Amino acid sequence: MCVGETIYRLRRERNLSQGDLADRLNVSRQSVSRWETGGAVPELDKLIRMSHLFGVTLDELYEQEPDAGLR
């Protein structure tokens, strides 16, 4: 799962619209949309604020499935 999918899932679990999340992070709704679709990655300060807002660690927010090619 990429960070955008995680943001989308956590946002939906908390019944927040993209606009609601954008307002809480002082960004545009389009920024949230780009994060969720993989068109951009949030800056570290936004990731930290989201981790606090969602009540998860940065690791959980940025969790990705392990690459099967790595050993």
FENLINSUL-V757433 format. One record per pair of residues at least 24 apart in sequence whose C-alpha atoms are under 10 Angstrom apart, sorted by sequence separation. I is the first residue (numbers start at 0). GAP is how many residues later the second one is. If there is no record, write none. Layout:
((I | GAP) (I | GAP))
//
This chain:
((7 | 24) (24 | 24) (6 | 25) (7 | 25) (23 | 25) (24 | 25) (6 | 26) (23 | 26) (7 | 27) (8 | 27) (3 | 28) (6 | 28) (7 | 28) (24 | 28) (3 | 29) (5 | 29) (6 | 29) (7 | 29) (20 | 29) (23 | 29) (3 | 30) (4 | 30) (5 | 30) (6 | 30) (3 | 31) (4 | 31) (2 | 32) (3 | 32) (4 | 32) (20 | 32) (1 | 33) (2 | 33) (3 | 33) (4 | 33) (1 | 34) (2 | 34) (3 | 34) (1 | 35) (2 | 35) (3 | 35) (1 | 36) (3 | 36) (3 | 37) (2 | 38) (3 | 38) (2 | 39) (10 | 39) (13 | 39) (6 | 40) (9 | 40) (13 | 40) (9 | 41) (12 | 41) (10 | 42) (6 | 43) (9 | 43) (10 | 43) (2 | 44) (6 | 44) (9 | 44) (9 | 45) (9 | 46) (6 | 47) (9 | 51) (5 | 54) (6 | 54) (5 | 55) (6 | 55) (4 | 56) (5 | 56) (2 | 57) (3 | 57) (4 | 57) (5 | 57) (2 | 58) (3 | 58) (4 | 58) (5 | 58) (1 | 59) (2 | 59) (4 | 59) (1 | 60) (2 | 60) (0 | 61) (1 | 61) (2 | 61) (0 | 62) (1 | 62) (0 | 63) (1 | 63) (0 | 64) (0 | 65))
//
